[in-house]
Amino acid sequence: MKSQYGSQHDLSGGPASAARRKRREKMLDASDVRLLLLHFIAQGAAHGYELIKTIEELSKGEYSPSPGIIYPNLTLLEEMECIESRDAQAARKAYSLTQEGERQLAEGQETLHDIINRLSSMAILVNNRSIPEVERAINNMRMALNMRLSQAELPQQTLHDIIDALDEAARKIERS
């Protein structure tokens, strides 16, 4: 199944990438995942792996639901008679929507819109964070903080100055 959100995305698969996905694993609750599954299955019959990749593409790799999230929800949707397997004997079950699935998808349109916006905004964030000047500035801030905070005995006034500087930078960014 080709996603309408399809694009190039870099998934290095390294430890940092895995840790980032693991942290974001809980960003959707089970009902959100089920609604997304119904949405993508409505676009064309798909199997679990295709659905994982489609959701991953939507967020440009920032959220990748695990098989442990997807397959139990597919089973539940099948038990709820929202989806059905095209060929139950196939190695990879391709699912299609039933009338009940269509009804639940129609009822959840507002929530679905919010979920898609949330995942899409993650993709925008990744793109904007990868602007070289932004990356450099973030790394400079991180390095300056780490160097300063790694000193054994920081005076209380220095801590207050660091906190004030960070708060001021945050305010300027929020209002920009």
N, C-alpha and C positions, 0 to 999 in steps of 0.2 A: 504494500500500500504506500503510495507516494503522498507525502504530506503537503498540504497547501502552504505550510510554513517552512518547507524544505529550504535548506541553504547549507553552505559550507560551515562546518563547526569543527573546532580543534579539540579533540579529547585525547590528551596526552596519555591518559591512563596511569600516570605516575602517582606516587603517594599523595601529593598535594591535591591532585585532581580527585582521587578517591576520597580523601578526607573531606573535600568540599562537598562532593555529592552525598557523602554519609551525613554531614551536618544538615543538609537540606532535605534529607529523606523524609522528614516528618512535616514538611511544609504543606502537604495536603492531607486532609483526613480521608478516611475510607470512602465516605459518601462523595467527596470531591473526585477521588480517583474513579469511582464507578460512573459518575456523570461524564467525566472526560472519556472514559472507555466507550460509553454509549454514543457520545458525540463522534468519535473517530470511527467506530463501527458503522454508524449511520452513513458515513461517507463512502463506505465500501467494505465488503467482507475482509476481515483481517485476523491474523493469529497473534498470540501474545507477544512474541518478539517484535513484530512489526509495530504493535501498539506502544511498546516500551520505546522504540526508536522514534516514533512519531512524537511522543510526549517530550522526549529528549530534544528533538529538533526545535520544538516550539520554544523551549527555553535556551536554545543555543548551547546545550550541554550542561547548563547549570543545575538542572534537575533531571535525574534519571531514575525513574521508579525501578525498584528491584523486582526480580521475578517473584520474590516472596510477598510483594505488594500486589502485583498484577494478577498472577494466576489464581490466588484465592478469591479475588474480587470477580474475576471472570467466572469462576465456579459458582459464586453466590448469584451473580447476574443470571446465570443459566438456571439455577434453582428457582430464582424469582420469576422465571419465564420472560426475562427481558431480552435475552439473546438466545440464539440456538446455534449449534454446531452444524456446519454444512456437511461434514463427513466425520462422524464420531470415530471411525476406525483409522483415520489419517494420523500420521505421526505428529503433525502440527494441525490442531483444530483451527479452522477458519470460522469465525463467528459472524453472524448477521443479526440484525435487529428484528425483534418481533413487534407486534402491535403494542404490547405492554411496555416494551423498551422505548418505542416511539412516544407513548403517552408520558412516561417518566422523563424522557428527554425534553419534551415540550414543557412540562411543568417546571423543569429546572433551568430554563433558558437564562434567567437573570443571574443565578448562581454560576452557571457555566460561563457567562460573559465575564464575571468577576475572576474566575479561575484562569481563564485564558489571558485576561489582562495582567494578572499577577505573574504568570509564567512568561509572557511576552516582555513585561517590564524588566524581568531578570536578564533577558537577552539584550535589551537596550543598555542596561547597567554594565554588562560585560563589554559591549562594544565601546561605550564611553570610557570605561576604566582602562581600555587597551590603547587609548590615545597616548602616544609617547610622552607628551608633556605632563599628562595626568599621572601616568605611571611613575615618571621621574619625581614629581612632587610628592606623591604618596610614599615612595621609597625614601625620599629625603626626610620626610616627617617621621617615618618609622625609625630610620637610622638615628636621627637626632634624639628622639625619645629614648631609644634603647641605650644610646651612649650615655645620656644624662641619668637615666633611671638605674643604670647598672652600677652607679657609684654607691659604695657601702653606706656612707652617712650623709644623707642629703638634709640640709637644714629645712625646717618647716616652711620658712619663707620661700625657699626655692621650689618646694612642692606646690605651694600656693601659686607661685608665678607660672609654673608649668600648667597647672590646672586652669588658671585664668587665660593663658595663651591658647590652650586647646578649646576652651569654651568660646573665646572670641572668634577663633577660626571657624568653629562650627556655626556660630551665629551669622558670620559673613557668608558662608557657603549656603546656609538655609535661605538667606534673603537675596542671594544673587539672582 
